Amino acid sequence: MHFSMNWDWEKLQEKRQRQPGNKSGGNDRNDGSPPPLSPGNISDKFKKFKKIPFPAGKILILVIILAWASTGIFIVEPEEKGIVLRFGAYNRTVDPGPHYHLPYPIESVIKPKYMRVQRVEVGYRSQLHSSGQDVIVRSVPEEASMLTSDENIVNVQFSVQYRIRDPQDYLFHLARQSETVKSASEAAMREVIGRSRIDAALTEGKGQIQEETRELLQEILDRYKAGILVIGVQMQDVHAPPDVMNAFRDVASAREERSTTINVAEGYRNRIIPEARGQAAEIINQAEAYRETVTRRARGESDRFLAVLAEYNKAKDITKKRMYLETMEEILSAPGMEKIIVSGEAGSRVLPLLPLAAGSTDLSAQNGAPSEASTTTSGISAAPQTAPAQPSRASGSTPSAPRFRTPGARR
């Protein structure tokens, strides 16, 4: 809406000329320019402006006021906290959802993302490649170089993950939050590495170093009242300086091989010891069973012998003959045994030809004519139980009846 006011400067000039005390001269303004402003002229013009009917202007002012008041409406997202400032000073903290604050410049709001996990990198910088797929990592030696307790230099590249725990402390106690966290992280890592050996930093001690660094960093930030919660410290790469890189890699490889060998040996020990214990228990059980079997068998045989001895003492001849018959029955009834029986009468007329390769020949006469029946088997020779009297050539007496002896008896 555009308003314009036209001034009739000519009439105004004539009016001024008619006023007493005004003289025509060099001071008269006949060029049509506006008269100079004075407090009286301004007051008169404002009164004339108030008398003009202007309802649209009031509506415009009301709309402007409402629009200004509506700027105080704001919404806090679920992962945010609303920090309301009044004239630049902290006033209150609001939770996620719709809220209202007095319009600027009376009040303003800051909405930090207190649930979002943030990250700082120490000793290196990573950035996404222009292709959007690869990550380029650039080393920062002045941050990564650290001194261990055994006076060795090691390059440590690590990252720290954290989030906001107290938005008020995070905003008003730290000026540059990210830089403060990075500096505190570097200081904490240097302190932990300074009391650790290089072997621990390069191999099996990384987990302990990370945990100690996280705890120390949290203590530092708590002293600063930073309102930050340290989630974790992750060592990305730990290596020796480039000049001695190859030597340290050889040492690390040897340590890894040693650890692998130890693990293999531990596994073999854990496997072979239970097997050996099982085999030992099995052998012991078998020995116990064998001992019990032999002991019981010996006791049984001794009891049987004692029983036979008692019967033998009662009737020696009968018991002796029964034992002889039982033994001969056991020998002659053995399956697969070859038997050659020569009677005493036939043996006195012919020369017996026995298979010497199959067994031994038992002759009772010195002239080659056997005087008793002999049983020859493979490896077993049946001989008389009692040695018969040898016949004398001079007397010419006949041999006695054949008698047998048990195997193993001496001739």
C-alpha positions in Angstrom: 0.0 0.0 0.0 1.6 3.2 -1.1 0.8 6.6 0.3 2.0 9.9 -1.1 1.5 13.4 0.1 1.7 16.3 -2.2 2.7 19.7 -0.8 1.6 22.9 -2.4 4.9 24.6 -2.0 3.7 27.6 -3.9 0.9 28.4 -1.6 3.1 27.8 1.4 5.6 30.3 -0.1 2.9 32.9 -0.6 1.7 32.4 3.0 5.1 33.0 4.3 5.5 36.1 2.3 2.3 37.5 3.6 3.5 37.1 7.2 4.8 40.3 8.8 8.6 40.7 9.0 9.2 38.7 5.8 11.0 40.6 3.2 11.7 39.8 -0.3 15.3 39.4 -1.0 18.0 36.8 -1.5 16.6 34.7 1.3 13.3 34.1 -0.5 12.9 30.5 -1.9 11.1 30.7 -5.2 12.7 27.6 -6.6 10.0 25.2 -5.3 12.2 23.4 -2.7 10.6 22.4 0.7 11.0 24.7 3.6 13.6 23.9 6.3 12.3 21.6 9.1 11.8 22.9 12.6 10.2 21.5 15.7 7.1 23.5 15.1 6.7 22.4 11.5 7.2 18.7 12.5 4.5 18.9 15.2 2.0 20.5 12.8 2.6 17.9 10.2 2.1 15.0 12.8 -1.2 16.5 13.9 -2.4 16.7 10.3 -1.3 13.0 9.8 -3.3 11.8 12.8 -6.5 13.4 11.4 -6.2 11.4 8.2 -8.5 8.3 8.3 -6.1 5.3 8.2 -7.7 1.9 9.4 -5.4 -0.2 7.1 -2.3 1.1 8.9 -3.6 -0.1 12.3 -4.3 -3.5 10.9 -0.8 -3.6 9.4 0.8 -2.8 12.7 -1.3 -5.5 14.4 -0.2 -8.0 11.8 3.4 -7.1 12.3 3.1 -7.5 16.1 1.4 -10.9 15.7 4.1 -12.1 13.3 6.8 -11.0 15.7 5.1 -12.8 18.6 4.7 -16.0 16.5 8.5 -16.2 16.1 8.7 -17.6 19.6 7.1 -20.9 18.7 9.6 -23.7 18.3 9.7 -27.5 18.2 12.4 -29.6 19.9 13.2 -32.9 18.0 13.4 -36.2 19.9 17.2 -36.3 19.9 17.5 -32.6 21.0 17.2 -30.5 24.1 15.9 -27.0 24.1 18.0 -24.4 26.0 16.1 -21.1 26.3 18.2 -17.9 26.8 16.8 -14.7 28.1 18.9 -11.7 27.0 21.7 -14.1 26.4 21.7 -15.8 29.8 20.5 -19.3 30.6 16.8 -19.4 31.6 15.5 -23.0 31.3 15.8 -26.3 29.6 12.8 -27.9 27.7 12.2 -31.4 26.6 11.3 -32.6 23.0 8.0 -31.3 21.7 6.4 -27.9 20.8 7.3 -25.0 23.0 7.1 -21.2 23.1 9.6 -18.5 24.2 9.4 -14.7 24.1 10.2 -13.3 20.7 13.7 -12.2 19.8 15.6 -10.3 21.1 14.0 -11.0 24.5 14.5 -14.8 24.4 16.2 -17.2 22.1 16.6 -21.0 22.0 19.5 -23.3 21.2 18.8 -27.0 20.4 21.9 -29.2 20.8 21.6 -32.8 19.6 22.5 -34.4 23.0 21.7 -38.0 21.8 23.9 -37.9 18.7 27.3 -39.6 19.0 30.1 -37.3 18.0 33.6 -38.2 17.1 37.1 -36.6 17.1 40.2 -38.0 15.4 43.7 -37.7 16.9 46.8 -38.5 14.9 45.0 -38.6 11.6 42.3 -37.1 9.5 39.8 -39.0 7.3 37.7 -37.6 4.6 35.4 -39.0 2.0 36.7 -39.3 -1.5 35.1 -37.3 -4.3 33.7 -40.6 -5.7 31.7 -41.0 -2.4 32.9 -44.6 -1.9 36.5 -44.5 -0.6 37.9 -42.8 2.5 41.2 -41.0 2.4 43.2 -41.1 5.6 45.9 -38.5 6.2 48.4 -38.9 9.0 49.2 -36.1 11.4 52.7 -36.9 12.9 52.8 -34.0 15.4 49.7 -35.5 17.1 50.5 -39.2 16.6 54.1 -39.3 17.9 54.3 -40.4 21.5 57.0 -41.6 23.9 56.6 -44.9 25.8 57.9 -45.8 29.3 60.9 -47.7 27.8 61.9 -44.5 25.8 60.6 -45.7 22.4 58.7 -43.5 19.9 55.4 -44.9 18.6 52.8 -43.4 16.3 49.3 -43.7 17.7 46.2 -42.9 15.7 43.0 -43.2 17.6 39.4 -41.8 17.7 37.1 -40.8 20.5 33.3 -41.2 20.5 31.3 -39.0 22.9 27.9 -37.4 23.3 26.4 -34.6 25.3 25.4 -35.6 28.9 24.4 -32.1 30.3 23.5 -29.6 27.6 23.8 -26.6 29.9 27.4 -27.4 30.9 28.2 -28.3 27.3 27.1 -24.9 26.0 28.2 -22.6 28.8 31.4 -24.1 30.3 33.2 -24.8 27.0 33.9 -22.3 24.3 35.1 -24.7 21.6 33.8 -28.1 22.5 35.3 -30.3 19.7 38.7 -28.8 20.1 38.6 -29.2 23.8 37.7 -32.8 23.6 40.5 -33.4 21.0 43.1 -31.7 23.2 42.0 -33.6 26.3 42.0 -36.9 24.4 45.6 -36.3 23.1 46.8 -35.5 26.6 45.1 -38.5 28.1 46.5 -40.9 25.5 50.0 -39.4 25.9 49.9 -40.0 29.7 48.8 -43.6 29.3 51.3 -44.4 26.6 54.0 -42.7 28.7 53.5 -45.3 31.4 53.2 -48.3 29.0 55.8 -50.3 27.2 56.0 -50.4 23.4 55.3 -54.1 23.4 51.9 -53.6 25.1 51.1 -50.7 22.7 51.9 -52.8 19.6 50.4 -56.1 20.6 48.3 -57.4 23.4 48.0 -54.3 25.6 45.8 -52.2 23.3 42.6 -53.0 25.1 43.9 -52.0 28.5 45.4 -48.8 27.0 42.0 -47.8 25.4 40.1 -48.4 28.7 42.6 -46.4 30.8 42.5 -43.6 28.3 38.7 -43.5 28.3 38.7 -43.3 32.1 41.3 -40.6 32.3 39.7 -38.5 29.6 36.3 -38.7 31.4 38.0 -37.5 34.6 39.5 -34.5 32.7 36.2 -33.5 31.1 34.4 -33.9 34.5 36.9 -31.5 36.0 36.1 -29.1 33.2 32.4 -29.5 33.9 32.1 -30.1 30.1 28.8 -32.1 30.3 30.3 -34.7 28.0 30.0 -38.5 28.3 32.9 -40.4 26.7 31.6 -43.6 25.0 34.8 -45.1 23.9 38.4 -44.8 22.7 39.4 -46.8 19.6 43.0 -47.1 18.5 43.0 -47.2 14.7 46.7 -47.8 14.0 49.7 -48.2 16.2 53.1 -48.5 14.6 56.7 -47.5 15.0 58.3 -44.6 13.1 59.0 -45.3 9.4 62.8 -45.5 10.0 62.4 -48.7 12.1 59.1 -49.9 10.8 60.4 -53.1 9.2 62.3 -54.2 12.4 59.3 -53.6 14.5 57.1 -55.5 12.1 59.5 -58.5 12.3 59.3 -58.3 16.1 55.5 -58.1 16.0 55.3 -61.0 13.6 57.6 -63.1 15.9 55.5 -62.3 18.9 52.4 -63.3 17.0 54.0 -66.5 16.0 55.0 -67.2 19.5 51.5 -66.5 20.7 50.1 -68.9 18.0 52.6 -71.6 18.9 51.7 -71.2 22.6 48.0 -71.5 21.8 48.6 -74.6 19.7 50.6 -76.2 22.5 47.9 -75.3 25.0 45.3 -76.9 22.8 47.5 -80.0 22.4 48.0 -80.2 26.1 44.4 -79.7 26.8 43.6 -82.5 24.4 46.3 -85.1 25.2 46.2 -84.9 29.0 42.6 -86.0 29.3 43.3 -88.8 26.8 46.3 -89.9 28.8 44.4 -89.8 32.0 41.6 -91.9 30.4 44.1 -94.4 29.1 45.8 -94.6 32.5 42.5 -95.1 34.2 41.6 -97.9 31.6 45.0 -99.6 32.2 44.5 -99.4 35.9 41.0 -100.9 35.7 42.3 -103.7 33.5 45.1 -104.4 35.9 42.7 -104.5 38.8 40.5 -106.9 36.9 43.4 -109.1 35.9 44.6 -109.2 39.5 41.2 -110.1 40.8 40.8 -112.8 38.1 44.3 -114.3 38.8 43.8 -114.1 42.5 40.4 -115.8 42.4 41.7 -118.4 39.9 44.7 -119.2 42.1 42.5 -119.5 45.1 40.2 -121.8 43.3 43.0 -124.0 42.0 44.6 -124.1 45.5 41.2 -125.1 47.0 40.8 -127.8 44.3 44.3 -129.1 44.9 43.7 -129.2 48.6 40.4 -131.1 48.0 42.2 -133.6 45.7 45.0 -133.9 48.2 42.5 -134.8 51.0 41.0 -137.5 48.8 44.4 -138.7 47.8 45.4 -139.1 51.3 42.3 -141.2 51.9 42.9 -143.6 48.9 46.2 -143.0 47.3 46.1 -145.8 44.7 42.6 -145.1 43.5 43.2 -141.3 43.3 46.5 -141.8 41.5 44.8 -144.1 38.9 41.9 -141.8 38.5 44.2 -138.8 37.9 46.2 -140.9 35.4 43.1 -141.9 33.5 41.7 -138.4 33.4 45.0 -137.0 32.1 45.3 -139.6 29.4 41.7 -139.1 28.4 42.3 -135.4 28.1 45.4 -136.0 26.0 44.0 -138.6 23.7 40.7 -136.9 23.2 42.3 -133.7 21.9 41.0 -132.9 18.4 43.4 -133.2 15.5 45.9 -135.3 17.4 47.5 -138.1 15.4 47.8 -141.4 17.4 49.9 -144.5 16.6 49.3 -147.4 19.0 51.7 -150.4 18.8 50.8 -153.3 21.1 53.5 -155.2 23.0 53.1 -158.4 21.0 53.4 -156.8 17.6 56.3 -154.7 18.7 58.3 -157.8 19.6 58.0 -159.3 16.2 58.6 -156.3 13.9 60.8 -153.3 14.0 58.5 -150.3 14.6 59.0 -147.4 12.1 57.7 -144.3 13.8 57.5 -140.7 12.2 60.5 -139.2 13.8 59.8 -135.8 12.3 56.3 -135.7 14.0 57.6 -136.5 17.4 60.0 -138.5 19.6 60.2 -142.3 19.8 60.3 -144.0 23.2 61.8 -147.5 23.1 62.1 -149.6 26.2 64.5 -152.2 24.8 68.1 -151.5 23.9 67.9 -153.9 21.0 65.3 -151.8 19.2 62.2 -154.0 20.1 59.8 -151.9 22.2 58.3 -153.6 25.2 55.3 -151.3 25.7 52.8 -149.4 23.6 53.9 -145.9 22.8 51.6 -143.0 21.7 53.4 -140.4 19.5 51.7 -137.1 18.8 52.9 -133.8 17.4 55.3 -132.6 20.0 53.9 -134.9 22.8 55.2 -138.4 23.7 53.2 -140.8 25.9 55.7 -142.7 28.0 55.1 -145.2 30.9 54.2 -143.6 34.2 56.9 -145.5 36.0 60.1 -146.5 34.4 60.0 -150.2 33.8 62.9 -152.4 34.6 65.2 -152.9 31.6 65.4 -156.5 30.6 68.7 -158.2 30.8 70.1 -159.9 27.7 71.4 -162.7 29.8 68.3 -163.6 31.5 66.0 -163.3 28.4 63.0 -162.5 30.5 59.9 -161.0 28.8 58.9 -157.3 29.3 56.1 -156.4 31.7 52.7 -155.1 30.7 52.7 -151.7 29.1 52.0 -148.7 31.4 51.6 -145.1 30.5 52.8 -141.9 32.1 51.6 -138.4 32.0 53.2 -135.9 29.6 56.1 -134.0 31.1 57.2 -136.9 33.4 60.9 -137.7 33.2 62.0 -140.9 31.5 
